[in-house]
Amino acid sequence: MGLPALRRRDGGSPALLDSAGAADLARQLDLLLSSGRPAPTRGPLGFGSGLDLEALDATPATDAEIWFSSTSPVGPGRHARAAALDALAALAGASGEPLPLSLWFNSLRARLADAIGVPRTGVLFAPSMSEGRALARFVAASVLGAPPTGIYAETEENDDPPDARKNQIVVALRDRDGAPRDGLDIDAEALALARAPLAAGAPLLVHALAMSRTGLEGVSRAAASALRRAAPYHVLALLDAGDFRVAPEAIAAAVADGMMALVSGSRFVGGPAHCVALLLPRELAEALEAAPPRPESDIAPSRLDVPAGLRNAFAAGFVANANIGLGLRWSGALAQFESYLAIPAETRSRVLNDFSSRSRAMAARLEFIELESRAEGGGDGARDSVLGLFPLDPRGGRCGRVGAAAIRAGLALPRPGVAGDAVCHIGAAVATANGAALPLSISAPAICDVAGRLARGVAFERAIAPVWRDLGTLFSKWEALAG
């Protein structure tokens, strides 16, 4: 499908979209947002209803629905979608000369780097977390001279398909009974597991998971950094900052300390699903630029996903010149992320902490849910605002994955004729050795909505009241499903 037809003003002034062209552009945006991304790895969860919750990440989010699902991909909100549409219009030349693709991708790189505080020359884009981690493995292999052994968090919590794990050692985040492990024990295990590869002189990539889908921390940044410093010619470290619940200052500090970092513009940020970036420290980008190209690779980036100075490292070539869908998804995500960062830090913290404390108090009073008990994040509102909720069956036992997924699907289905009903979204089920959890969490767009009301002079309790109203609706619907 070609770019939309343009018309010119009298006198040959810049081209403008006519109404038909604008509608065509919006249709093309829907197609492009779903392009250049992995196929879903999970099937429909509607249990005969035809509802496929994993397809929601390609559908625009609406205000009529209730969203507490920022640990899972969701559709783009109004702000993100409008920004992506503006970017597509610029590429089409809707108000002047078409924006060159290379300039566009460089501007996206610069905006992301500047928002976090990392070098612009080390930003590589990827269409999924799995491909972002594969990029990190490629960088490590190129710089260290051989494919590294990886120390990673367990698959279920990390949302990474098992077939993406090659030559990797997995560190469990939970014990045999499904309870969260102590962080010191996780670090001690990672350090012990690293001894054999290091003794053999093998390269090592240590994955420091900032937060899992139920709010658990993996190998700590401190432990990963200690391993890297102990064997700098054999070890690289990757901070998986995933959903951007980690403060940009902490990500920048990790990169300044020599770690790679992986971030996503979807989920918590609220951008379209499947927009990921790998951030390299300056010295690592320079080492990759100087490293001999590696012909073997399990990645296939597009050329413009990679900064110009680093492209020679990819001897296997590129799958395409540009992944326009990925660029549009990042255009939407960055607009939403920049709006979130424009909120004063104390306001962001206040909303996160209030959500954490009050939502936990609400969940703890419900007989059909068991709130997971774990060490809190020491005042880290972003970490504490992710709740692991275990649905209980009629006998009071925890539901398994199928039962939890059925609750999630039921929440997302409308109930015609039920007063006050709403379509409600919660995170995808996470199976443990003792039942399956449904993560509940607040998103950056919801925090932006609260901040917007505060900026108009609304008192805090009234500004955040819609959050509690929506959460009450979700829990009331859950109770009806459980009964």
Secondary structure, DSSP 8 states (H G I E B T S, - for coil): -----EEE-TTS--EEE-HHHHHHHHHHHHHHHTSSS---SS---STTS---GGGGGGS---TTSEEEBTTS-----HHHHHHHHHHHHHHHTTTSS---HHHHHHHHHHHHHHHHT--GGGEEEESSHHHHHHHHHHHHHHHHSS--EEEEE-HHHHT--GGG--SEEEE-SB-TTS-B--HHHHHHHHHHHHHHHHHTT--EEEEEES--TTS---S-HHHHHHHHHHSTTTEEEEEEEETTTS-HHHHHHHHHTT-EEEEESSTTS---SS-EEEE--HHHHHHHHHS---S--S----GGGS-GGGGGG-TT--S-S--HHHHHHHHHHHHHHHHHHTS-HHHHHHHHHHHHHHHHHHHHT-TTEEE------TT-HHHHTEEEEEEB-TTS-B--HHHHHHHHHHHTS--TT-TT---EEE---EEETTEEEEEEE--HHHHHHHHHHHHTT--HHHHHHHHHHHHHHHHHHHHHHH-
